[in-house]
């Protein structure tokens, strides 16, 4: 691969992965304005998030397999182009149903960069190099959740909430040009798979039957969802619980994203030095300690206040970002012939869960900082349980492989 293109690949893949947080976080400051313009309640406006996530989840099942069959590059280019047009549609929405429709189209297309991008990383690199690149992309990716609500607040101050979606369209246009110039095709024709309903069913059913798949997916989903509880409830958390203004969403997102940046940096430095088990174990130690600190803070403070309420969230984010690259690579390596499909399946499970979390569950928890802390802690413990189950299965598989090598009968 051309050295210039290789150098530009990391920021390009990070930019493509930013579609998700930009699509979610930039519009949070505009929730009251959207609610007022369309004369709807808070629950209705919250569906702009859940509809986006549900569409993202459903179509994410096809991004990876489509890239396995047709190549990585065309899937990303078409996805970015459709996202750009959908963002313009959101900016021109004339009613809440029309906004929900174009948000769904955004969700349909936004996953192509993130999902296929993970497969590109694994196409090009192995072992510590893959972990290092994924961690470096995660560090750059973490910029988006921090700056997105700040940009949304600024744009809201300059004019109507519609400017937010014109900004997203402009972002997509820049990435479309960059992808056309710099994005390589990393999945050659001789390695491509047939795309059919039968092959999709066979691939996904094989993943669903794999004993290691679900523990790893539960671990990655539980970890991120513990933070997503706060992201999805950001309007109420910032405006009502912390009693801050529409331009002060940085009080949540900057600490959380700073933690994710530190965690990704640590993961990158640990690549090749510590085993996967040690890296993930350290991440969980941080997450569990932060969950306990979050609960204690909520119980001791008479009411939520900065900076104390957000500090445990920042520490928690360090552990999330430390574990994510390693868990994702372990999952992709279970299915070397279907990396795109494995990335799609991982995203599908996580997104469906977070869509339900955002559209149904968060609305009942976001009125209380303590309830949010309990929800985040529960999700963290669930993710940790998934990781422990995976470790037990992996040790058993290794023992069986060693027994087979020396001719010892496998345990029944």
Residue, then its C-alpha position, 0 to 999 in steps of 0.5 A: x500500500x502507498x505509504x501516504x495512503x497508509x499514513x492517512x488511513x488512521x485519521x480517515x477511519x477515525x473520521x468515518x467512525x465519528x458519524x455515530x457520535x456526531x449524529x447522536x450528540x450534536x442534536x442533544x442541545x436542540x431537544x427543547x427547540x425541536x420539542x417546541x417547534x413541533x409541539x411534542x413531548x419529551x418522549x416523542x423527541x427522544x425517539x429521534x435517538x431510538x429510531x436512528x439507533x434501531x435503523x443503524x442496528x438492523x442495517x448493520x447486519x448487512x454492512x459487514x457481509x456486503x463488504x465481505x462480498x463486494x469489497x470494503x471501499x464501495x460499501x463505505x463510499x455509498x454509506x457516506x453519500x447516503x448519510x450526506x443526503x439524509x442529513x440534508x433531509x433532516x435539516x429540511x424536515x417539516x414535521x416530527x415524522x419527517x425528521x424521524x424518517x430522515x433520522x432512520x436513513x441516517x442510521x441506515x448509512x452511518x454504520x458503514x464507516x465504523x463496521x467496515x473500518x474495523x474489518x479494514x484494520x484486521x485485513x491489514x494488521x495482526x496481533x499488537x499492530x492491530x490492537x495499536x491501530x484500533x486504539x489509535x483510532x479510538x483515541x481520535x474517535x473520542x474527540x467526537x463525543x466531546x466536541x459534538x454537543x459543544x458544536x451543537x450548542x454553538x450552532x443552536x446559538x447561531x440560528x435554528x436547530x436545522x444548522x446542526x444537520x447542515x453541519x453533519x451534511x458538510x462533514x459527510x461531504x468532506x469525508x466522501x472526498x477524502x474516502x475517494x482519494x485515500x481509502x484503499x480496497x483491502x479485501x481482494x476479489x479472491x477472498x470475497x464470499x458469495x452474498x445471498x440469504x443462505x450465506x448470511x443465515x449460515x454465517x450469522x447462525x454459525x456465530x450465534x452457535x459459537x460458545x465464545x461469541x455471546x460472552x464477548x458481545x455481552x462484555x463489549x455491550x455491557x461496558x459501553x452501555x454503562x456510559x451510554x446510559x449517560x449519553x442517552x440521558x444527556x439532555x435531562x442530566x445536564x439541563x435538569x439534574x446538573x441545572x446547566x445551560x444548553x452550551x454547557x454539555x461539555x461538563x459531561x462529554x469532556x470528562x467522559x471523552x478525556x477518560x476514553x482518550x486516556x484508556x485508548x492511549x493505555x491500550x495502545x501502549x500495552x499492545x504487545x507488552x501485556x496479554x489480552x487477559x491482563x489488559x482487559x482485567x485492568x480495565x474491569x478493575x477500573x470500571x468496577x471501582x469507578x462504579x462503586x465511587x459513582x454510587x457512593x458519590x450519588x448517596x453522599x451528595x445532597x444533589x448532583x453537582x459538578x465536578x463531583x458527579x461527573x468525575x466517576x464517569x470520567x474514570x469509568x470511561x478509562x476502563x471502557x476504552x482500555x478493554x474495547x480494542x482487545x475484546x473486539x479483536x478477540x471477537x473478529x479473530x473467532x471468524x477470520x473468513x467473516x470479519x465483516x459479518x462478525x463486526x456487523x453482528x457485534x454492532x447489531x447486538x449493541x445497537x439494538x440494546x442501546x436503542x431500547x435503552x435510549x427509547x424506553x429505559x432511560x426515560x424512567x431512570x434519567x430523573x435521578x442521578x442515583x438511578x443512573x449510577x445503579x443502571x451503569x453499575x448493573x451494566x458493568x457487572x453484566x459485562x464483567x460476568x460475560x468476560x469471566x465466562x469467556x475466559x473460562x471457555x477460552x481456558x477450557x478450549x486451550x486445555x482441550x487443544x493441548x490434550x489433543x496435541x499430546x494424545x490425551x483424551x479430551x475431557x467429557 
